[in-house]
Amino acid sequence: MSRLIKANTYIPVSAEAFTLPVPIKLELYYRNTLLCVYMIDESLTVDYTYNTNTEIPILTCIDRRLTIKDIYFLLRSRLLPENPYTVRMYCERLGLGEYNPWLVIEKTHGFLPMSDYWIKRGGEEITFDEVVKQYFSLGF
């Protein structure tokens, strides 16, 4: 009898702070399902509401109060790992003069081809299919 071993690859993610426009409302989606709404105020206090009508895993903890570090971690987890190659690639393809994690999130909606989670600003009108099309049109 053979056994199948599932291997997971974990990429270290930083919770290091970066410039984030506040106040801001962010919505976390899996495809077209809203999972959570995060509101960050000027004092960097985080308020949030989870969608309790889905069993899709949420990317932030649910067993304690969230802090701004959790938001930085969430946003950085929606980027390719920072290294000289990815930083240069993001800057070139997104037309950025210098690397800024928030501007990358804003332009890519935090979409990565290896998962169907993505982020949009509150009030923004865009669908999952439009996010994917936009991401690949940038040359990723």
Helices and strands as residue ranges (DSSP letters): E 24-30, E 33-40, E 46-50, H 68-77, H 84-94, H 101-108, E 117-121, H 128-137
